[in-house]
Amino acid sequence: MRLRSLLFAPADSERKLAKALASEADAVVLDLEDAVGPPAKEGARAALAAALPGMARPGVVVRVNARGTAWYLADLAAVVPGRPAAVMLPKCTGIEDLRALDHHLEALETAHGLPLGGIAVLALVTETAASLHRLDYRGAPRLRALCFGAEDLSSDLGVLPRDAAGIYAAPVAQARGAMLLAAAAAGLPALDTPFPDPRDLPGLERETRAAARDGFAGKLCIHPAQVAPVNAAFTPSPERLRWAEAVHAAFTADPGAGVLSLKGQMIEPLHWRLARRILGL
């Protein structure tokens, strides 16, 4: 499952679900959490459980409600039989939340005769100030990516996430950097927060280019119009791919080398690691 663009759609809107599923997003996140109000959660859950088995599209993800809420276990029980590609856990407070989620998913997979570990996990790990103290996700089961959430975090901090120029508030920027380091330490891709204004495509493009420069592998999206610019920003150029292929070929031929020469430029194992990341290896 590629993770350049992940498009959210509320699970209680048939029209928005259909548009999202028909989009070019790498993954579609069917949302049972923030996009669905408490009175509508049971109905949205039931409708999604009925629809999931018929969704042939790859990259279907379900955002369940946070662990500890009254809806979390019921969400899991409803969606696991439909075999989504992944479950997104919001407001993750640390690796213990993911160990508990793994246990719950394993029990449900066993109950429904599904392959153990077949459902991956994406985690929103920066939505509260407290979660920033527990960003070590090395060895977390099923985890495919760490996701940055600026809006919920800024609400918890009592600040606006960005100013008019798109500059993050200091604690939000600090959390963003800390999550990038945590993702690198865990060997996982980092996915950037949604851009809040679907009408401001130039603003989206600036923020997405900056995210790619800083080391993010993809971005969460809230509108189909955001998908194409996000995919473009996180797709390596042909020149970049050719460089990565050449570096990978050189070190594959001589894997024990410390330094090699490529078209007159010195390359080291650190360049091989970068090349493998570009190539998705």
Backbone as CSV, one residue per row, in Angstrom:
resi,resn,N_x,N_y,N_z,CA_x,CA_y,CA_z,C_x,C_y,C_z
1,MET,0.845,-1.197,0.000,0.000,0.000,0.000,0.878,1.244,0.000
2,ARG,0.789,2.037,-1.072,1.521,3.306,-1.113,0.842,4.292,-0.179
3,LEU,1.631,5.223,0.326,1.100,6.156,1.323,1.509,7.591,1.022
4,ARG,1.449,7.982,-0.253,1.709,9.389,-0.573,0.525,10.252,-0.154
5,SER,-0.675,9.821,-0.515,-1.884,10.599,-0.250,-2.918,9.710,0.419
6,LEU,-3.479,10.189,1.525,-4.538,9.476,2.244,-5.718,10.422,2.370
7,LEU,-6.802,10.105,1.685,-7.967,10.982,1.618,-9.030,10.545,2.610
8,PHE,-9.411,11.473,3.500,-10.441,11.184,4.486,-11.836,11.362,3.883
9,ALA,-12.767,10.520,4.363,-14.185,10.662,4.005,-15.017,10.219,5.200
10,PRO,-16.038,10.979,5.577,-16.872,10.574,6.714,-17.645,9.305,6.405
11,ALA,-17.665,8.386,7.346,-18.303,7.097,7.116,-19.814,7.192,7.020
12,ASP,-20.396,8.321,7.418,-21.857,8.451,7.368,-22.339,9.247,6.165
13,SER,-21.456,9.481,5.174,-21.859,10.206,3.959,-21.601,9.323,2.744
14,GLU,-22.660,8.733,2.199,-22.515,7.844,1.050,-21.915,8.572,-0.144
15,ARG,-22.317,9.836,-0.344,-21.809,10.602,-1.490,-20.310,10.858,-1.362
16,LYS,-19.870,11.284,-0.186,-18.444,11.577,-0.006,-17.609,10.302,-0.030
17,LEU,-18.167,9.224,0.498,-17.454,7.943,0.423,-17.229,7.540,-1.028
18,ALA,-18.253,7.672,-1.843,-18.144,7.268,-3.240,-17.098,8.118,-3.967
19,LYS,-17.080,9.429,-3.703,-16.103,10.303,-4.350,-14.682,9.943,-3.914
20,ALA,-14.516,9.677,-2.634,-13.185,9.334,-2.134,-12.704,8.015,-2.728
21,LEU,-13.567,7.020,-2.760,-13.188,5.706,-3.286,-12.850,5.767,-4.773
22,ALA,-13.441,6.711,-5.488,-13.180,6.857,-6.923,-11.971,7.742,-7.205
23,SER,-11.365,8.329,-6.187,-10.256,9.257,-6.366,-8.952,8.519,-6.669
24,GLU,-7.916,9.301,-6.966,-6.589,8.748,-7.238,-5.733,8.677,-5.969
25,ALA,-6.344,8.845,-4.798,-5.589,8.759,-3.550,-5.009,7.360,-3.378
26,ASP,-3.804,7.290,-2.830,-3.210,5.984,-2.566,-4.036,5.196,-1.565
27,ALA,-4.605,5.887,-0.594,-5.453,5.234,0.411,-6.624,6.147,0.735
28,VAL,-7.732,5.541,1.099,-8.925,6.276,1.515,-9.201,5.923,2.968
29,VAL,-9.316,6.952,3.806,-9.550,6.751,5.232,-11.024,6.995,5.518
30,LEU,-11.753,5.930,5.780,-13.173,6.015,6.086,-13.288,6.308,7.583
31,ASP,-13.829,7.478,7.897,-13.685,8.039,9.238,-14.907,7.803,10.112
32,LEU,-14.677,7.109,11.223,-15.715,6.935,12.246,-15.490,7.855,13.443
33,GLU,-14.404,8.643,13.404,-14.077,9.456,14.575,-14.564,10.891,14.414
34,ASP,-13.669,11.848,14.159,-14.024,13.270,14.209,-15.114,13.660,13.215
35,ALA,-15.170,12.992,12.069,-16.134,13.383,11.043,-17.555,12.929,11.341
36,VAL,-17.730,12.109,12.377,-19.061,11.571,12.711,-19.398,11.955,14.146
37,GLY,-20.477,12.701,14.321,-20.888,13.119,15.656,-21.399,11.961,16.489
38,PRO,-21.374,12.098,17.814,-21.809,10.995,18.691,-23.178,10.417,18.359
39,PRO,-24.205,11.228,18.053,-25.505,10.615,17.767,-25.512,9.740,16.505
40,ALA,-24.567,9.996,15.596,-24.559,9.271,14.315,-23.577,8.108,14.289
41,LYS,-22.829,7.893,15.356,-21.746,6.910,15.304,-22.255,5.479,15.100
42,GLU,-23.293,5.089,15.791,-23.767,3.707,15.654,-24.275,3.436,14.242
43,GLY,-25.017,4.388,13.685,-25.512,4.210,12.328,-24.396,4.182,11.307
44,ALA,-23.390,5.069,11.486,-22.253,5.094,10.561,-21.475,3.798,10.643
45,ARG,-21.293,3.288,11.839,-20.559,2.030,12.031,-21.273,0.879,11.329
46,ALA,-22.577,0.793,11.514,-23.345,-0.294,10.895,-23.305,-0.203,9.371
47,ALA,-23.449,1.026,8.838,-23.421,1.198,7.388,-22.054,0.848,6.814
48,LEU,-20.996,1.243,7.512,-19.657,0.945,7.033,-19.374,-0.556,7.096
49,ALA,-19.811,-1.211,8.151,-19.607,-2.658,8.268,-20.282,-3.396,7.116
50,ALA,-21.445,-2.921,6.700,-22.151,-3.559,5.594,-21.473,-3.292,4.252
51,ALA,-20.854,-2.112,4.110,-20.282,-1.727,2.824,-18.864,-2.234,2.613
52,LEU,-18.098,-2.408,3.683,-16.677,-2.751,3.561,-16.405,-4.000,2.716
53,PRO,-17.140,-5.099,2.901,-16.815,-6.298,2.119,-16.922,-6.098,0.608
54,GLY,-17.692,-5.128,0.176,-17.858,-4.899,-1.254,-16.900,-3.881,-1.831
55,MET,-15.990,-3.358,-1.031,-15.048,-2.349,-1.504,-13.813,-3.041,-2.066
56,ALA,-13.751,-3.122,-3.384,-12.639,-3.816,-4.028,-11.408,-2.932,-4.155
57,ARG,-11.559,-1.660,-3.887,-10.450,-0.716,-4.057,-9.315,-1.036,-3.085
58,PRO,-8.058,-1.025,-3.551,-6.958,-1.202,-2.600,-6.784,0.025,-1.723
59,GLY,-6.150,-0.150,-0.584,-5.835,0.986,0.269,-6.996,1.528,1.080
60,VAL,-7.950,0.679,1.455,-9.058,1.128,2.299,-8.627,1.058,3.764
61,VAL,-8.709,2.199,4.439,-8.321,2.328,5.841,-9.543,2.815,6.616
62,VAL,-9.707,2.356,7.842,-10.793,2.834,8.692,-10.196,3.529,9.912
63,ARG,-10.577,4.786,10.110,-10.192,5.441,11.360,-11.274,5.158,12.395
64,VAL,-10.894,4.371,13.391,-11.815,4.058,14.487,-11.719,5.163,15.532
65,ASN,-12.560,5.089,16.531,-12.468,6.034,17.633,-11.329,5.644,18.564
66,ALA,-10.887,6.599,19.350,-9.698,6.403,20.172,-9.908,5.331,21.221
67,ARG,-8.812,4.657,21.565,-8.854,3.682,22.639,-9.299,4.383,23.928
68,GLY,-10.181,3.746,24.651,-10.699,4.327,25.880,-12.041,5.001,25.703
69,THR,-12.455,5.243,24.450,-13.795,5.783,24.227,-14.801,4.632,24.256
70,ALA,-16.060,5.002,24.345,-17.121,3.993,24.394,-17.312,3.297,23.051
71,TRP,-16.725,3.842,21.973,-16.973,3.311,20.628,-15.838,2.444,20.101
72,TYR,-14.681,2.486,20.723,-13.466,1.875,20.162,-13.640,0.378,19.863
73,LEU,-13.997,-0.417,20.847,-14.094,-1.866,20.650,-15.212,-2.230,19.676
74,ALA,-16.318,-1.517,19.774,-17.415,-1.793,18.845,-17.017,-1.458,17.412
75,ASP,-16.243,-0.392,17.222,-15.743,-0.058,15.884,-14.895,-1.208,15.334
76,LEU,-13.965,-1.693,16.135,-13.091,-2.780,15.683,-13.899,-4.027,15.341
77,ALA,-14.819,-4.388,16.222,-15.626,-5.584,15.995,-16.436,-5.479,14.713
78,ALA,-16.857,-4.267,14.364,-17.677,-4.078,13.169,-16.867,-4.104,11.886
79,VAL,-15.640,-3.557,11.913,-14.915,-3.374,10.662,-13.944,-4.509,10.328
80,VAL,-13.455,-5.239,11.313,-12.481,-6.296,11.026,-13.023,-7.332,10.044
81,PRO,-14.286,-7.792,10.149,-14.770,-8.776,9.166,-14.701,-8.283,7.722
82,GLY,-14.731,-6.968,7.509,-14.635,-6.416,6.158,-13.226,-6.335,5.623
83,ARG,-12.240,-6.714,6.438,-10.827,-6.800,6.048,-10.296,-5.519,5.408
84,PRO,-10.344,-4.384,6.100,-9.687,-3.193,5.560,-8.180,-3.418,5.496
85,ALA,-7.511,-2.652,4.653,-6.053,-2.778,4.571,-5.399,-2.367,5.880
86,ALA,-6.014,-1.395,6.560,-5.426,-0.904,7.807,-6.492,-0.247,8.660
87,VAL,-6.178,-0.143,9.932,-6.957,0.633,10.899,-6.100,1.820,11.305
88,MET,-6.697,3.004,11.326,-5.997,4.187,11.821,-6.453,4.461,13.243
89,LEU,-5.480,4.546,14.162,-5.784,4.812,15.564,-5.528,6.281,15.870
90,PRO,-6.569,7.036,16.221,-6.363,8.439,16.577,-5.944,8.583,18.042
91,LYS,-5.363,9.739,18.336,-5.008,10.097,19.719,-4.220,8.991,20.416
92,CYS,-3.304,8.401,19.658,-2.440,7.361,20.212,-1.518,7.991,21.247
93,THR,-1.454,7.394,22.426,-0.675,7.979,23.514,0.657,7.281,23.747
94,GLY,0.958,6.246,22.966,2.210,5.533,23.138,2.113,4.117,22.619
95,ILE,3.225,3.402,22.700,3.283,2.062,22.126,2.328,1.092,22.814
96,GLU,1.969,1.360,24.071,1.036,0.468,24.759,-0.334,0.475,24.083
97,ASP,-0.743,1.610,23.547,-2.008,1.643,22.801,-1.949,0.707,21.602
98,LEU,-0.792,0.658,20.939,-0.656,-0.183,19.756,-0.540,-1.659,20.116
99,ARG,0.058,-1.954,21.244,0.089,-3.348,21.691,-1.318,-3.830,22.032
100,ALA,-2.100,-2.960,22.655,-3.485,-3.334,22.957,-4.290,-3.509,21.677
101,LEU,-4.090,-2.601,20.716,-4.797,-2.698,19.442,-4.420,-3.982,18.713
102,ASP,-3.152,-4.335,18.730,-2.713,-5.586,18.112,-3.422,-6.783,18.743
103,HIS,-3.525,-6.778,20.061,-4.212,-7.864,20.769,-5.678,-7.941,20.342
104,HIS,-6.343,-6.795,20.277,-7.759,-6.791,19.892,-7.941,-7.246,18.447
105,LEU,-7.074,-6.766,17.546,-7.173,-7.173,16.148,-6.901,-8.668,15.981
106,GLU,-5.918,-9.166,16.712,-5.603,-10.594,16.613,-6.778,-11.454,17.070
107,ALA,-7.421,-11.050,18.158,-8.570,-11.812,18.644,-9.702,-11.799,17.622
108,LEU,-9.943,-10.645,17.006,-11.027,-10.538,16.031,-10.676,-11.272,14.735
109,GLU,-9.418,-11.199,14.300,-9.006,-11.951,13.114,-9.186,-13.453,13.344
110,THR,-8.815,-13.913,14.516,-8.979,-15.330,14.833,-10.455,-15.721,14.824
111,ALA,-11.298,-14.874,15.429,-12.726,-15.168,15.503,-13.370,-15.255,14.129
112,HIS,-12.844,-14.515,13.172,-13.452,-14.480,11.839,-12.661,-15.287,10.809
113,GLY,-11.693,-16.053,11.267,-10.938,-16.904,10.355,-10.068,-16.145,9.381
114,LEU,-9.560,-14.992,9.781,-8.730,-14.161,8.913,-7.252,-14.387,9.227
115,PRO,-6.366,-14.104,8.282,-4.928,-14.269,8.544,-4.478,-13.339,9.680
116,LEU,-3.730,-13.864,10.613,-3.261,-13.051,11.726,-2.260,-12.011,11.229
117,GLY,-2.474,-10.792,11.647,-1.581,-9.706,11.244,-1.887,-9.124,9.894
118,GLY,-2.978,-9.545,9.269,-3.290,-9.072,7.926,-3.740,-7.627,7.863
119,ILE,-4.228,-7.098,8.953,-4.688,-5.706,8.998,-3.593,-4.856,9.621
120,ALA,-3.087,-3.899,8.871,-2.015,-3.031,9.348,-2.590,-1.918,10.219
121,VAL,-1.680,-1.104,10.788,-2.078,-0.003,11.661,-1.335,1.264,11.253
122,LEU,-2.065,2.359,11.178,-1.504,3.707,11.065,-1.882,4.437,12.342
123,ALA,-0.977,5.235,12.879,-1.236,5.862,14.176,-1.027,7.366,14.118
124,LEU,-2.016,8.107,14.602,-1.895,9.549,14.820,-1.293,9.738,16.209
125,VAL,-0.050,10.194,16.251,0.714,10.111,17.508,1.050,11.468,18.122
126,THR,0.516,12.563,17.585,0.858,13.885,18.123,-0.381,14.735,18.396
127,GLU,-1.501,14.105,18.699,-2.733,14.881,18.827,-2.958,15.450,20.228
128,THR,-2.148,15.049,21.184,-2.227,15.619,22.528,-0.823,15.957,22.998
129,ALA,-0.730,16.943,23.900,0.581,17.304,24.438,1.198,16.138,25.188
130,ALA,0.389,15.364,25.907,0.922,14.239,26.685,1.556,13.186,25.786
131,SER,1.013,12.996,24.577,1.539,11.950,23.694,2.960,12.247,23.241
132,LEU,3.378,13.504,23.305,4.713,13.877,22.830,5.817,13.339,23.733
133,HIS,5.461,12.914,24.940,6.441,12.348,25.857,6.664,10.851,25.612
134,ARG,5.884,10.261,24.698,5.975,8.821,24.469,5.992,8.532,22.962
135,LEU,7.017,9.043,22.301,7.103,8.909,20.852,8.036,7.788,20.395
136,ASP,8.390,6.893,21.278,9.239,5.772,20.888,8.364,4.618,20.406
137,TYR,8.324,4.416,19.094,7.475,3.371,18.508,8.300,2.252,17.872
138,ARG,9.549,2.121,18.284,10.372,1.029,17.768,9.780,-0.318,18.193
139,GLY,9.574,-1.186,17.209,9.051,-2.511,17.488,7.556,-2.583,17.684
140,ALA,6.827,-1.513,17.403,5.370,-1.543,17.570,4.743,-2.520,16.569
141,PRO,3.854,-3.405,17.013,3.265,-4.404,16.110,2.337,-3.768,15.082
142,ARG,2.408,-4.286,13.857,1.531,-3.924,12.740,1.727,-2.510,12.214
143,LEU,2.509,-1.698,12.858,2.569,-0.271,12.546,3.238,-0.041,11.200
144,ARG,2.548,0.703,10.308,3.061,1.005,8.980,3.510,2.441,8.823
145,ALA,2.987,3.369,9.630,3.364,4.773,9.494,2.936,5.546,10.732
146,LEU,3.681,6.623,11.006,3.295,7.589,12.031,2.689,8.801,11.336
147,CYS,1.590,9.304,11.885,0.870,10.420,11.279,0.900,11.640,12.197
148,PHE,1.177,12.786,11.601,1.228,14.046,12.340,-0.136,14.719,12.280
149,GLY,-0.675,15.077,13.438,-1.947,15.794,13.507,-1.770,17.141,14.179
150,ALA,-1.768,18.223,13.399,-1.521,19.560,13.952,-2.760,20.178,14.574
151,GLU,-3.937,19.892,14.024,-5.142,20.594,14.476,-5.520,20.200,15.902
152,ASP,-5.585,18.902,16.181,-5.944,18.469,17.534,-4.885,18.897,18.549
153,LEU,-3.625,18.828,18.145,-2.556,19.239,19.053,-2.665,20.718,19.380
154,SER,-2.893,21.540,18.370,-2.986,22.975,18.626,-4.175,23.295,19.525
155,SER,-5.261,22.541,19.371,-6.408,22.728,20.260,-6.047,22.387,21.697
156,ASP,-5.281,21.306,21.873,-4.852,20.912,23.214,-3.922,21.964,23.828
157,LEU,-3.128,22.615,22.968,-2.189,23.630,23.443,-2.830,25.006,23.591
158,GLY,-3.990,25.197,22.964,-4.654,26.501,23.013,-4.030,27.522,22.094
159,VAL,-3.498,27.070,20.940,-2.888,27.978,19.964,-3.432,27.657,18.578
160,LEU,-3.239,28.594,17.635,-3.534,28.301,16.243,-2.362,27.509,15.667
161,PRO,-2.635,26.500,14.850,-1.522,25.684,14.342,-0.570,26.462,13.439
162,ARG,-1.114,27.366,12.595,-0.304,28.123,11.643,-0.721,29.584,11.687
163,ASP,0.203,30.471,11.276,-0.187,31.860,11.094,-0.603,32.063,9.640
164,ALA,-0.890,33.307,9.263,-1.391,33.584,7.913,-0.377,33.225,6.834
165,ALA,0.898,33.197,7.197,1.937,32.845,6.229,2.209,31.348,6.181
166,GLY,1.465,30.563,6.979,1.655,29.119,6.992,2.748,28.650,7.924
167,ILE,3.264,29.543,8.787,4.325,29.179,9.724,3.697,28.554,10.961
168,TYR,4.194,27.386,11.351,3.649,26.694,12.515,3.996,27.422,13.804
169,ALA,3.077,27.364,14.769,3.373,27.822,16.119,4.533,27.000,16.672
170,ALA,5.340,27.608,17.539,6.577,26.972,18.002,6.366,25.567,18.561
171,PRO,5.398,25.335,19.475,5.267,23.965,20.005,4.765,22.978,18.956
172,VAL,3.984,23.442,18.005,3.519,22.560,16.928,4.693,22.177,16.030
173,ALA,5.545,23.151,15.716,6.730,22.863,14.914,7.654,21.900,15.647
174,GLN,7.780,22.066,16.954,8.624,21.160,17.731,8.069,19.738,17.687
175,ALA,6.754,19.608,17.817,6.135,18.281,17.761,6.326,17.647,16.389
176,ARG,6.238,18.461,15.347,6.421,17.967,13.983,7.824,17.388,13.812
177,GLY,8.831,18.129,14.276,10.194,17.641,14.174,10.424,16.392,15.004
178,ALA,9.850,16.375,16.213,10.023,15.208,17.085,9.410,13.966,16.463
179,MET,8.275,14.130,15.786,7.647,12.965,15.173,8.458,12.453,13.982
180,LEU,9.050,13.362,13.215,9.907,12.938,12.109,11.084,12.115,12.626
181,LEU,11.669,12.554,13.734,12.787,11.803,14.316,12.310,10.450,14.841
182,ALA,11.127,10.426,15.456,10.592,9.167,15.975,10.318,8.181,14.845
183,ALA,9.791,8.673,13.731,9.518,7.801,12.594,10.820,7.230,12.028
184,ALA,11.842,8.079,11.913,13.133,7.603,11.409,13.725,6.554,12.337
185,ALA,13.629,6.775,13.649,14.170,5.817,14.615,13.464,4.473,14.524
186,ALA,12.150,4.507,14.221,11.369,3.273,14.123,11.423,2.653,12.730
187,GLY,12.068,3.338,11.789,12.143,2.825,10.430,10.813,2.873,9.706
188,LEU,10.033,3.921,9.980,8.684,4.032,9.434,8.529,5.329,8.642
189,PRO,7.643,5.343,7.640,7.334,6.607,6.977,6.537,7.525,7.891
190,ALA,6.719,8.824,7.705,5.965,9.839,8.436,4.996,10.519,7.470
191,LEU,3.756,10.691,7.910,2.718,11.298,7.079,2.308,12.633,7.681
192,ASP,2.269,13.660,6.856,2.046,15.024,7.325,0.567,15.316,7.560
193,THR,0.325,16.330,8.381,-1.019,16.754,8.752,-1.800,17.279,7.549
194,PRO,-3.121,17.237,7.554,-3.889,17.800,6.444,-3.702,19.314,6.330
195,PHE,-3.781,19.815,5.109,-3.837,21.254,4.871,-5.300,21.659,4.964
196,PRO,-5.642,22.676,5.784,-7.040,22.864,6.157,-7.952,23.527,5.138
197,ASP,-7.402,24.194,4.100,-8.242,24.950,3.170,-8.185,24.313,1.782
198,PRO,-9.209,23.553,1.394,-9.185,22.893,0.078,-9.160,23.868,-1.089
199,ARG,-9.549,25.131,-0.854,-9.578,26.116,-1.947,-8.207,26.714,-2.221
200,ASP,-7.292,26.620,-1.268,-5.978,27.245,-1.388,-4.963,26.221,-1.895
201,LEU,-5.012,25.945,-3.195,-4.084,24.953,-3.743,-2.635,25.443,-3.752
202,PRO,-2.368,26.748,-4.024,-0.968,27.196,-3.906,-0.409,27.003,-2.497
203,GLY,-1.236,27.281,-1.469,-0.795,27.062,-0.099,-0.521,25.594,0.176
204,LEU,-1.400,24.729,-0.330,-1.194,23.289,-0.186,0.117,22.861,-0.837
205,GLU,0.381,23.353,-2.048,1.589,22.956,-2.763,2.831,23.411,-2.015
206,ARG,2.814,24.626,-1.463,3.972,25.101,-0.691,4.206,24.216,0.531
207,GLU,3.118,23.922,1.269,3.270,23.120,2.477,3.712,21.697,2.145
208,THR,3.199,21.154,1.060,3.530,19.778,0.700,4.966,19.662,0.220
209,ARG,5.423,20.640,-0.552,6.834,20.636,-0.970,7.750,20.708,0.247
210,ALA,7.379,21.556,1.216,8.175,21.668,2.438,8.172,20.350,3.212
211,ALA,7.021,19.681,3.256,6.931,18.402,3.959,7.822,17.357,3.300
212,ALA,7.819,17.302,1.976,8.674,16.350,1.265,10.142,16.666,1.519
213,ARG,10.486,17.947,1.518,11.868,18.354,1.797,12.305,17.937,3.195
214,ASP,11.377,18.035,4.155,11.717,17.746,5.547,11.761,16.257,5.861
215,GLY,11.304,15.409,4.948,11.408,13.973,5.160,10.101,13.235,5.298
216,PHE,8.968,13.928,5.163,7.693,13.220,5.161,7.566,12.402,3.880
217,ALA,6.854,11.280,3.981,6.660,10.395,2.838,5.300,10.584,2.182
218,GLY,4.381,11.276,2.854,3.034,11.469,2.332,2.292,12.475,3.186
219,LYS,1.027,12.697,2.821,0.233,13.713,3.503,-1.228,13.277,3.559
220,LEU,-1.854,13.601,4.675,-3.283,13.369,4.821,-4.045,14.451,4.065
221,CYS,-5.154,14.074,3.432,-5.942,15.001,2.612,-7.385,15.013,3.088
222,ILE,-8.039,16.164,2.927,-9.435,16.291,3.347,-10.371,16.586,2.181
223,HIS,-9.834,16.681,0.957,-10.678,16.963,-0.213,-10.041,16.312,-1.436
224,PRO,-10.857,15.766,-2.347,-10.288,15.116,-3.538,-9.372,16.017,-4.355
225,ALA,-9.627,17.346,-4.352,-8.790,18.258,-5.133,-7.365,18.329,-4.611
226,GLN,-7.135,17.875,-3.378,-5.787,17.924,-2.813,-4.928,16.732,-3.231
227,VAL,-5.546,15.703,-3.769,-4.827,14.450,-4.010,-3.741,14.599,-5.072
228,ALA,-4.059,15.197,-6.213,-3.082,15.286,-7.305,-1.838,16.079,-6.908
229,PRO,-1.977,17.276,-6.302,-0.761,17.988,-5.893,0.063,17.226,-4.866
230,VAL,-0.612,16.521,-3.965,0.118,15.756,-2.947,0.853,14.586,-3.596
231,ASN,0.198,13.860,-4.487,0.874,12.761,-5.171,2.090,13.248,-5.942
232,ALA,1.936,14.410,-6.602,3.052,14.943,-7.387,4.239,15.286,-6.498
233,ALA,3.970,15.884,-5.341,5.058,16.319,-4.460,5.825,15.146,-3.883
234,PHE,5.154,14.019,-3.686,5.808,12.865,-3.062,6.181,11.780,-4.065
235,THR,6.190,12.121,-5.342,6.657,11.201,-6.376,8.029,11.662,-6.844
236,PRO,9.070,10.850,-6.679,10.416,11.272,-7.102,10.452,11.581,-8.598
237,SER,11.234,12.577,-8.946,11.402,12.935,-10.354,12.133,11.808,-11.089
238,PRO,12.016,11.759,-12.424,12.758,10.728,-13.178,14.260,10.787,-12.924
239,GLU,14.804,12.006,-12.787,16.238,12.144,-12.524,16.601,11.557,-11.167
240,ARG,15.738,11.810,-10.173,15.983,11.287,-8.830,15.914,9.764,-8.833
241,LEU,14.959,9.214,-9.571,14.843,7.762,-9.651,16.052,7.146,-10.332
242,ARG,16.532,7.784,-11.397,17.707,7.244,-12.100,18.927,7.249,-11.183
243,TRP,19.084,8.336,-10.402,20.195,8.392,-9.446,20.078,7.275,-8.417
244,ALA,18.877,7.080,-7.876,18.676,6.044,-6.863,18.926,4.662,-7.433
245,GLU,18.488,4.417,-8.658,18.705,3.113,-9.283,20.199,2.856,-9.494
246,ALA,20.931,3.897,-9.891,22.367,3.734,-10.123,23.107,3.471,-8.817
247,VAL,22.741,4.204,-7.765,23.377,3.987,-6.460,23.075,2.585,-5.954
248,HIS,21.820,2.173,-6.062,21.441,0.843,-5.594,22.176,-0.245,-6.375
249,ALA,22.285,-0.070,-7.674,22.981,-1.061,-8.489,24.460,-1.138,-8.113
250,ALA,25.064,0.014,-7.850,26.493,0.031,-7.511,26.759,-0.700,-6.197
251,PHE,25.952,-0.454,-5.193,26.180,-1.096,-3.897,25.694,-2.542,-3.887
252,THR,24.705,-2.862,-4.700,24.286,-4.259,-4.812,25.405,-5.100,-5.407
253,ALA,26.147,-4.527,-6.350,27.272,-5.238,-6.965,28.456,-5.360,-6.011
254,ASP,28.561,-4.413,-5.066,29.689,-4.434,-4.116,29.170,-4.034,-2.731
255,PRO,28.372,-4.912,-2.093,27.686,-4.524,-0.859,28.596,-4.237,0.323
256,GLY,29.839,-4.704,0.266,30.743,-4.468,1.387,31.547,-3.192,1.250
257,ALA,31.331,-2.459,0.183,32.136,-1.261,-0.058,31.812,-0.168,0.955
258,GLY,32.843,0.591,1.311,32.628,1.737,2.183,32.368,2.992,1.381
259,VAL,33.106,3.160,0.283,32.963,4.321,-0.590,33.083,3.848,-2.032
260,LEU,32.208,4.356,-2.899,32.260,4.068,-4.325,32.225,5.377,-5.099
261,SER,32.585,5.298,-6.357,32.523,6.464,-7.231,31.409,6.256,-8.246
262,LEU,30.551,7.248,-8.377,29.449,7.199,-9.339,29.482,8.482,-10.165
263,LYS,29.891,8.338,-11.426,30.006,9.484,-12.330,30.854,10.590,-11.714
264,GLY,31.949,10.179,-11.075,32.870,11.133,-10.506,32.517,11.618,-9.112
265,GLN,31.344,11.237,-8.596,30.925,11.640,-7.265,31.108,10.485,-6.298
266,MET,31.586,10.802,-5.094,31.761,9.777,-4.073,30.416,9.471,-3.419
267,ILE,30.097,8.189,-3.304,28.875,7.766,-2.623,29.234,6.785,-1.514
268,GLU,28.472,6.839,-0.434,28.717,6.025,0.753,27.459,5.221,1.087
269,PRO,27.543,4.303,2.071,26.346,3.538,2.446,25.157,4.399,2.825
270,LEU,25.397,5.622,3.347,24.265,6.499,3.672,23.490,6.858,2.410
271,HIS,24.192,6.987,1.265,23.501,7.264,0.007,22.710,6.037,-0.459
272,TRP,23.230,4.852,-0.148,22.500,3.627,-0.490,21.195,3.561,0.296
273,ARG,21.257,3.913,1.575,20.023,3.920,2.382,19.003,4.895,1.799
274,LEU,19.473,6.081,1.392,18.576,7.067,0.792,18.016,6.541,-0.519
275,ALA,18.869,5.912,-1.336,18.402,5.377,-2.618,17.334,4.313,-2.420
276,ARG,17.542,3.438,-1.437,16.564,2.390,-1.192,15.237,2.992,-0.725
277,ARG,15.318,4.053,0.043,14.083,4.716,0.474,13.348,5.316,-0.714
278,ILE,14.093,5.981,-1.614,13.471,6.584,-2.812,12.797,5.506,-3.655
279,LEU,13.452,4.361,-3.763,12.919,3.268,-4.592,11.848,2.447,-3.892
280,GLY,11.598,2.753,-2.628,10.580,2.009,-1.903,11.005,0.616,-1.514
281,LEU,12.320,0.408,-1.355,12.817,-0.933,-1.013,12.930,-1.131,0.491
